[in-house]
Amino acid sequence: MIAGMAPVLDPETYHFVTLPEGAALPGAALASFVEDEGLSVILPEALAKELGLLSETPMRRITLSVYSALDGVGLTAAVAGALAEAGIPCNMVAATRHDHAFVPVAQAVQAMTILKALASDGETRDV
């Protein structure tokens, strides 16, 4: 999976926030997850600003454009590890078909360089 990974940087900026108790899920939320503390959502920046919910760490999404089966092993660890070595925090979100790495806006371009190199290195090891 690592060699087939083709990371794509989303131009949108996102904010991870917890909605106030009783708030409805905004229709334009990218994702949501129910936690004990409340409903966590990933919102596009314009919506987060409109709702007064800007987070301290705006993020960019990097989609790992390779089918990552739910029972696949190692892709998330490899991506998170490579970014961690460079001091780049990431929040991994797995969906049905692809994994997504959310990284701070200021480090998104550097993260893309690292992930492209990781995929290239994976191709070399597969030969």
Steps between C-alpha positions, in 0.01 A plus 500: 500500500784741578646476149156560345431799719455819299447779754271785395492830690150645540504881453242542780592583859317303772436537871452217751246618758246372749150634453322655795252267674173476309642651179393340173757347271575752224419351160835611358710323766764280340479241777365446848563270792306462823731520801417496871565876512271581208473492123837559333486628144739596225378823343614696195648831614220722368237303691712485817542878481128553440418289807770665713682168535849565362755268660851593612654271238357535151571187297535392138390158381728269306307214343703184450365411157538127531225259600566425864289207608368516853706191584816635336811512717775761519394796285388723786806411706739569212342837421473614861855378570653680203326824595592460868870460408476844337319648802171535313191421705226315317152385571421188298141441394408174335197478277366203306727536196782740592699624795544871555779677687413839644807716563547861615459749215857632536647150457276365223744550212785342698270208590419446132872484415554242774205285394599505133851388601349228719298369205810512276702313761222239516525450123875446527459238773230314301737439205 
